[in-house]
Amino acid sequence: MEIIIHRGTHQIGGCVTEIKTEEARIVIDMGTPLPGSKTENELGVAEEEIIALPGVTVPVAMDGEADKNENGQMIKSRSCDAVFITHYHGDHIGRIDALLPEIPLYMGEAAGNIYSIYCKRIDQTEKMRRLHDAHFYKPGQPIQIKDITVTPLMTSHSALDAYMLLIEAEGKTILHTGDFSLHGYEGKKWLEGITKCLANKNITSIDYLICEGTMLPDQKRTSPTEMDVIGQIDTLMKKYKKVFVLCSSTHIDRIAAFYHHRNYHAPMVSDLYQNTVLQYVTNTYGKSDYFYRIPYAYTYSTKNKKLQDLMEEFGFVALIRPNYWSKWMLEHYYDEKDSAIVYSMWSGYLKEGPAKNEYLCDFLKPYKITAFIHAGGHALPEEIKEFVDAVNPSHVIPIHTEHPDAMRELLPEREIVLLEDGNVLKI
């Protein structure tokens, strides 16, 4: 069996991992590099635009155009049996439109539906087509791809319906963590579920753990957890009547935290796209988990007098982002006396550097941010150690990190395998 990390051994995001046996070949994640991590080839074409895996992606020439034969037809050479997506963040799913259309795509159902809502908003037709044909897996239910068994294991991350993937083939076990944390909503619960699944399969030790290391190398840094965030949200919501929240439209746990700590009668308002996401979550996850039940969320309309009366009397939580609707809401409802603007995303988008989002900065320029309330959705170093001890791997392969060597310092008693992008590891 072979493990090849095509991208992700020395960067955060844009991950693509291949696992191959004598009979089968699967790929885990097909992501786009995060802002600020883009590289270009000698012709100046961004790397994510030319990612090319023979038999997996549509063949692409150096000029960024799809390779075609003399009849103008795309050259195809499928040799991949399936692509598995761990969750719906763009750095893990953003290049599914580059996949050969005949390759089966697997992912969680809620993840697929939420990402489809997002793709519809930005008019990503090819991605929507791939999602329409996707196979939805369920937690704990094995999928057989020739001689490879893949078992999705639900985990906690800043994306709803995120999974780790357990791979069993040729007498070996591989666990790909995707992105995870133990400090998120019910993070410890999902860890218990993963260890229980391994025990039920009589797996006492994972042979190879492909483990994300986003938060490496600073083991001494103190980072806020989701419980810290909830405490900060509760304090802020008691102080302000009108709260404008700038956070990811698909960070459902964060949005739910703001919702459940608002004034009980205060509505949560947003644009149509955001409300569509929240209604989907309420109608699916909300049926079995109160935390994901967000019934008093509304698409704001100037024609809805009843909603405006509620907002005037009880205040509101407005989910905003850099667009015309949010700008209009701030211009008409924000005042310094009883309004708060909460920034609840990665701070790097506001700082000088390759990841700075000028559009976002211009949007916020007329206003003063009241509070920065955020916790990352990735495992802290001590959580990586706790997780590794729980699954007891013989080997650990760092991925999704700029500092893979820091895994050796964190786990000195473990066998750490450091790879370069494209290296073939035979096991």
C-alpha positions as CSV (number, residue, x, y, z in Angstrom):
1,M,0.0,0.0,0.0
2,E,1.1,3.5,-0.7
3,I,0.4,6.9,0.9
4,I,1.1,10.1,-1.2
5,I,0.3,13.5,0.2
6,H,0.2,15.6,-3.0
7,R,-0.3,18.8,-1.1
8,G,-0.3,19.7,2.5
9,T,3.0,18.5,4.0
10,H,4.3,22.0,4.5
11,Q,1.2,24.2,4.2
12,I,-2.1,24.8,5.9
13,G,-5.0,24.1,3.5
14,G,-5.2,22.9,-0.1
15,C,-4.8,19.3,1.1
16,V,-4.8,16.3,-1.3
17,T,-3.9,12.8,-0.1
18,E,-3.8,9.6,-2.1
19,I,-3.9,6.0,-0.8
20,K,-3.3,3.2,-3.3
21,T,-3.3,-0.6,-3.1
22,E,-2.8,-3.3,-5.6
23,E,-6.5,-3.1,-6.6
24,A,-7.7,0.4,-5.6
25,R,-6.8,4.0,-5.6
26,I,-8.7,6.7,-3.5
27,V,-8.1,10.3,-2.8
28,I,-8.9,12.2,0.4
29,D,-9.9,15.9,0.0
30,M,-9.4,18.1,-3.1
31,G,-8.8,21.5,-1.6
32,T,-7.9,25.0,-2.7
33,P,-4.9,26.7,-1.0
34,L,-5.9,29.3,1.6
35,P,-5.5,33.0,0.9
36,G,-1.8,34.0,1.2
37,S,-0.5,30.4,0.5
38,K,-0.9,30.6,-3.3
39,T,2.1,29.8,-5.4
40,E,2.5,30.3,-9.1
41,N,4.3,28.3,-11.8
42,E,6.8,29.8,-14.2
43,L,3.9,31.1,-16.4
44,G,2.2,32.9,-13.5
45,V,-0.7,30.5,-13.3
46,A,-1.9,30.0,-9.7
47,E,-1.2,26.5,-8.4
48,E,-4.7,25.7,-7.5
49,E,-5.8,26.4,-11.1
50,I,-3.4,23.8,-12.5
51,I,-3.5,21.0,-9.9
52,A,-3.2,17.9,-12.0
53,L,-3.3,14.3,-10.9
54,P,-3.3,11.8,-13.8
55,G,-6.5,9.7,-13.7
56,V,-8.0,12.0,-11.0
57,T,-8.4,15.5,-12.4
58,V,-9.3,16.8,-15.8
59,P,-5.9,17.0,-17.6
60,V,-4.6,20.6,-17.6
61,A,-1.9,22.1,-19.7
62,M,0.7,24.6,-18.4
63,D,-1.4,27.5,-19.7
64,G,-4.3,26.5,-17.4
65,E,-6.4,25.2,-20.3
66,A,-7.8,21.6,-20.3
67,D,-5.8,19.2,-22.5
68,K,-7.8,18.2,-25.6
69,N,-7.2,15.8,-28.5
70,E,-7.3,16.8,-32.1
71,N,-11.1,16.6,-32.2
72,G,-11.4,19.1,-29.3
73,Q,-12.4,16.5,-26.8
74,M,-11.0,16.5,-23.2
75,I,-8.4,13.8,-22.7
76,K,-9.5,11.4,-19.9
77,S,-7.7,8.6,-18.1
78,R,-9.6,7.6,-15.0
79,S,-7.6,5.4,-12.7
80,C,-9.1,6.7,-9.4
81,D,-11.9,4.7,-7.8
82,A,-13.3,7.3,-5.4
83,V,-12.7,10.7,-3.8
84,F,-13.6,11.3,-0.2
85,I,-14.2,14.8,1.3
86,T,-13.7,15.2,5.1
87,H,-15.7,18.5,5.4
88,Y,-16.9,21.5,3.4
89,H,-14.2,24.1,4.0
90,G,-12.7,25.3,0.7
91,D,-9.2,24.2,1.5
92,H,-10.5,20.6,1.6
93,I,-13.3,20.6,-1.1
94,G,-12.6,23.7,-3.2
95,R,-11.3,21.9,-6.3
96,I,-13.9,19.2,-6.7
97,D,-14.7,20.9,-10.0
98,A,-11.3,19.7,-11.3
99,L,-12.2,16.0,-10.8
100,L,-13.0,13.8,-13.7
101,P,-16.8,13.6,-13.7
102,E,-17.0,9.8,-13.7
103,I,-15.1,9.4,-10.4
104,P,-17.5,8.8,-7.5
105,L,-17.5,11.5,-4.8
106,Y,-18.2,10.7,-1.2
107,M,-19.0,13.1,1.7
108,G,-21.4,13.8,4.6
109,E,-24.9,14.6,3.6
110,A,-25.2,17.8,5.6
111,A,-21.8,18.9,4.5
112,G,-22.8,18.4,0.8
113,N,-26.1,20.2,1.2
114,I,-24.6,23.2,3.0
115,Y,-21.7,23.5,0.5
116,S,-24.3,23.3,-2.3
117,I,-26.2,26.2,-0.9
118,Y,-22.9,28.1,-0.8
119,C,-22.0,27.2,-4.4
120,K,-25.4,28.3,-5.6
121,R,-24.9,31.7,-4.1
122,I,-21.6,32.2,-5.9
123,D,-22.8,30.5,-9.1
124,Q,-20.3,27.6,-9.1
125,T,-22.2,25.5,-11.6
126,E,-19.6,22.7,-12.0
127,K,-19.2,22.2,-8.3
128,M,-23.0,22.1,-7.9
129,R,-23.1,19.4,-10.6
130,R,-20.6,17.3,-8.8
131,L,-22.4,17.7,-5.5
132,H,-25.7,16.7,-7.1
133,D,-24.1,13.3,-8.0
134,A,-22.3,12.8,-4.7
135,H,-22.7,9.7,-2.6
136,F,-23.5,10.6,1.1
137,Y,-21.8,8.5,3.7
138,K,-23.0,8.0,7.3
139,P,-20.9,8.0,10.4
140,G,-19.6,4.6,11.4
141,Q,-20.9,2.9,8.2
142,P,-18.1,1.3,6.2
143,I,-17.8,1.8,2.4
144,Q,-16.0,-0.8,0.3
145,I,-13.9,0.4,-2.6
146,K,-12.5,-2.8,-4.0
147,D,-10.0,-4.0,-1.4
148,I,-10.1,-0.7,0.6
149,T,-12.6,-0.2,3.5
150,V,-13.3,3.4,4.4
151,T,-15.2,4.2,7.6
152,P,-16.2,7.8,8.2
153,L,-15.9,8.9,11.9
154,M,-17.6,12.1,12.9
155,T,-15.5,14.7,14.6
156,S,-15.7,18.2,15.9
157,H,-14.5,21.2,13.8
158,S,-15.6,24.7,12.8
159,A,-17.6,23.0,9.9
160,L,-20.7,21.0,10.6
161,D,-20.7,17.3,9.6
162,A,-16.9,16.9,9.6
163,Y,-15.2,13.5,9.6
164,M,-12.1,11.6,10.1
165,L,-11.6,8.6,7.7
166,L,-10.5,5.2,8.8
167,I,-8.8,3.2,6.0
168,E,-8.4,-0.5,6.2
169,A,-6.5,-2.4,3.5
170,E,-3.9,-5.1,3.0
171,G,-3.8,-5.8,6.7
172,K,-3.0,-2.2,7.6
173,T,-4.9,0.7,9.2
174,I,-4.6,4.4,8.3
175,L,-6.6,7.2,10.1
176,H,-6.8,10.5,8.3
177,T,-7.9,13.2,10.8
178,G,-9.1,15.8,8.4
179,D,-9.4,18.9,10.6
180,F,-10.5,18.5,14.2
181,S,-10.5,19.9,17.7
182,L,-11.4,18.6,21.1
183,H,-12.4,22.0,22.5
184,G,-15.3,22.5,20.1
185,Y,-19.0,21.7,20.7
186,E,-19.0,18.1,22.0
187,G,-15.4,17.5,20.9
188,K,-14.8,15.1,23.7
189,K,-18.0,13.2,22.8
190,W,-16.7,12.6,19.2
191,L,-13.3,11.4,20.6
192,E,-15.2,8.8,22.7
193,G,-17.1,7.8,19.6
194,I,-13.9,7.3,17.6
195,T,-12.2,5.2,20.2
196,K,-15.3,3.1,20.6
197,C,-15.5,2.5,16.9
198,L,-11.8,1.4,16.9
199,A,-12.5,-0.9,19.9
200,N,-15.5,-2.5,18.1
201,K,-13.2,-3.3,15.2
202,N,-10.6,-4.7,17.6
203,I,-8.1,-2.1,16.5
204,T,-5.8,-1.3,19.5
205,S,-3.3,0.6,17.5
206,I,-3.4,2.6,14.2
207,D,-0.6,1.8,11.9
208,Y,-0.4,5.3,10.3
209,L,-2.1,8.4,11.6
210,I,-2.2,11.3,9.1
211,C,-2.7,14.1,11.6
212,E,-3.4,17.8,11.1
213,G,-1.0,20.1,12.8
214,T,-2.4,23.6,12.1
215,M,-1.6,24.9,15.6
216,L,2.0,23.7,15.6
217,P,4.6,24.6,16.7
218,D,3.9,26.9,19.6
219,Q,3.1,24.5,22.4
220,K,3.3,27.2,25.1
221,R,0.8,29.6,23.5
222,T,-2.5,29.8,25.2
223,S,-5.4,29.8,22.7
224,P,-9.1,30.4,23.5
225,T,-11.4,27.5,23.4
226,E,-15.1,27.4,22.3
227,M,-16.0,27.5,26.0
228,D,-14.0,30.7,26.4
229,V,-15.9,32.1,23.3
230,I,-19.3,31.2,24.8
231,G,-18.4,33.1,28.0
232,Q,-17.4,36.2,26.0
233,I,-20.5,36.0,23.9
234,D,-22.8,35.8,27.0
235,T,-21.1,38.8,28.6
236,L,-21.3,40.9,25.4
237,M,-25.0,40.0,24.6
238,K,-26.1,41.3,28.0
239,K,-24.5,44.6,27.4
240,Y,-25.7,45.5,23.8
241,K,-29.1,45.6,22.3
242,K,-28.0,45.5,18.6
243,V,-25.2,43.0,17.8
244,F,-23.7,42.8,14.4
245,V,-21.6,39.6,14.0
246,L,-19.0,39.1,11.3
247,C,-18.3,35.4,11.1
248,S,-18.1,32.6,8.6
249,S,-21.6,31.9,7.1
250,T,-21.0,28.1,7.6
251,H,-19.5,28.2,11.1
252,I,-22.8,26.9,12.5
253,D,-21.5,26.3,16.1
254,R,-20.5,29.9,16.4
255,I,-23.7,31.2,15.0
256,A,-25.7,28.9,17.3
257,A,-23.8,30.2,20.3
258,F,-24.7,33.8,19.4
259,Y,-28.3,32.7,18.9
260,H,-28.8,31.0,22.2
261,H,-27.2,33.8,24.2
262,R,-29.3,36.6,22.7
263,N,-32.3,38.2,24.4
264,Y,-34.9,35.5,24.2
265,H,-37.3,37.6,22.1
266,A,-34.7,39.2,19.9
267,P,-34.7,37.9,16.3
268,M,-31.6,36.8,14.4
269,V,-31.6,38.5,11.0
270,S,-29.5,37.9,7.9
271,D,-29.7,37.9,4.1
272,L,-31.5,35.2,2.2
273,Y,-28.4,33.0,1.6
274,Q,-27.4,32.9,5.3
275,N,-31.0,32.3,6.4
276,T,-31.2,29.4,3.9
277,V,-28.2,27.8,5.6
278,L,-29.7,28.2,9.1
279,Q,-33.1,26.9,8.1
280,Y,-31.5,23.8,6.6
281,V,-29.6,23.2,9.9
282,T,-32.7,23.7,12.0
283,N,-34.7,21.3,9.9
284,T,-32.1,18.6,10.0
285,Y,-29.7,18.7,12.9
286,G,-32.2,20.8,15.0
287,K,-34.6,17.9,15.1
288,S,-32.4,15.9,17.4
289,D,-30.1,18.6,19.0
290,Y,-31.5,21.7,20.6
291,F,-28.2,23.6,20.1
292,Y,-28.8,23.5,16.3
293,R,-32.4,24.6,16.6
294,I,-32.5,28.2,15.4
295,P,-36.2,28.9,14.7
296,Y,-36.2,32.7,15.2
297,A,-33.9,33.4,12.4
298,Y,-35.3,35.6,9.6
299,T,-34.4,36.9,6.2
300,Y,-34.5,40.7,6.8
301,S,-37.0,42.6,4.6
302,T,-38.0,46.2,4.7
303,K,-41.6,45.0,4.0
304,N,-41.7,42.9,7.2
305,K,-43.2,45.4,9.7
306,K,-43.6,42.8,12.4
307,L,-40.0,41.8,12.2
308,Q,-38.9,45.5,12.4
309,D,-41.1,46.0,15.5
310,L,-39.4,43.0,17.2
311,M,-36.0,44.4,16.3
312,E,-37.0,47.8,17.7
313,E,-38.4,46.5,21.0
314,F,-36.0,43.6,21.8
315,G,-32.9,44.3,19.7
316,F,-31.4,41.7,17.3
317,V,-28.4,39.8,16.2
318,A,-27.5,40.5,12.6
319,L,-25.1,38.2,10.7
320,I,-23.1,40.3,8.4
321,R,-20.3,40.1,5.8
322,P,-18.9,42.4,3.2
323,N,-21.9,42.8,0.9
324,Y,-24.5,45.4,0.0
325,W,-27.2,44.1,2.4
326,S,-24.8,44.2,5.4
327,K,-23.6,47.7,4.5
328,W,-27.3,48.9,4.3
329,M,-28.0,47.3,7.7
330,L,-25.1,49.0,9.4
331,E,-26.0,52.4,7.8
332,H,-29.6,52.1,9.0
333,Y,-29.4,50.4,12.4
334,Y,-25.9,50.9,13.9
335,D,-25.3,53.5,16.5
336,E,-22.4,53.7,19.0
337,K,-24.7,53.8,22.1
338,D,-26.2,50.4,22.1
339,S,-24.7,48.6,19.1
340,A,-21.7,46.2,19.0
341,I,-19.7,44.9,16.0
342,V,-18.2,41.6,16.8
343,Y,-15.4,40.2,14.6
344,S,-15.5,36.4,15.0
345,M,-13.0,35.1,12.4
346,W,-9.3,34.6,11.9
347,S,-7.5,37.9,12.6
348,G,-5.1,37.4,9.8
349,Y,-7.6,38.7,7.3
350,L,-7.3,42.2,8.9
351,K,-3.5,42.3,9.2
352,E,-0.8,43.3,6.7
353,G,0.4,40.3,4.9
354,P,-0.4,37.9,2.0
355,A,-3.7,36.8,3.6
356,K,-5.0,40.3,4.2
357,N,-8.6,40.8,2.8
358,E,-8.7,44.3,1.4
359,Y,-12.4,44.0,0.6
360,L,-13.2,43.1,4.2
361,C,-11.0,45.8,5.6
362,D,-12.7,48.4,3.4
363,F,-16.1,47.2,4.6
364,L,-15.1,47.6,8.2
365,K,-13.2,50.9,7.8
366,P,-16.1,53.3,8.8
367,Y,-16.7,51.4,12.1
368,K,-14.9,50.4,15.3
369,I,-14.9,46.7,16.1
370,T,-16.3,46.3,19.6
371,A,-15.0,42.9,20.3
372,F,-12.8,40.2,18.8
373,I,-14.4,36.9,19.8
374,H,-12.9,33.9,18.2
375,A,-11.4,30.4,18.7
376,G,-9.8,28.4,16.0
377,G,-11.4,25.1,14.9
378,H,-8.2,23.2,15.0
379,A,-6.7,20.9,17.6
380,L,-4.4,22.7,20.1
381,P,-1.0,21.0,20.6
382,E,-2.2,19.4,23.9
383,E,-5.3,18.1,22.1
384,I,-3.2,16.5,19.4
385,K,-1.2,14.7,22.1
386,E,-4.4,13.6,23.8
387,F,-5.9,12.3,20.6
388,V,-2.7,10.5,19.6
389,D,-2.6,8.8,23.0
390,A,-6.2,7.7,22.5
391,V,-5.7,6.1,19.1
392,N,-2.1,4.9,19.8
393,P,-0.6,5.0,16.3
394,S,2.7,3.3,15.4
395,H,3.5,6.2,13.0
396,V,2.3,9.8,12.7
397,I,2.4,11.7,9.4
398,P,1.9,15.5,9.9
399,I,-0.4,17.3,7.4
400,H,-2.1,20.7,7.1
401,T,0.8,22.4,8.9
402,E,3.7,24.8,8.1
403,H,5.8,23.2,10.8
404,P,5.7,19.4,10.4
405,D,9.0,18.9,12.3
406,A,7.3,20.4,15.4
407,M,5.3,17.1,15.7
408,R,8.5,15.4,16.8
409,E,8.9,17.9,19.6
410,L,5.3,17.4,20.6
411,L,5.4,13.6,20.4
412,P,9.0,12.6,21.2
413,E,8.0,9.0,22.0
414,R,6.2,8.5,18.7
415,E,7.6,7.6,15.3
416,I,7.1,10.7,13.2
417,V,7.2,10.3,9.4
418,L,8.0,13.6,7.6
419,L,7.1,13.7,4.0
420,E,7.4,16.2,1.1
421,D,4.6,16.8,-1.2
422,G,4.5,14.1,-3.8
423,N,6.6,11.6,-1.8
424,V,5.5,8.0,-2.1
425,L,5.5,6.2,1.2
426,K,5.2,2.4,0.8
427,I,3.8,0.6,3.9
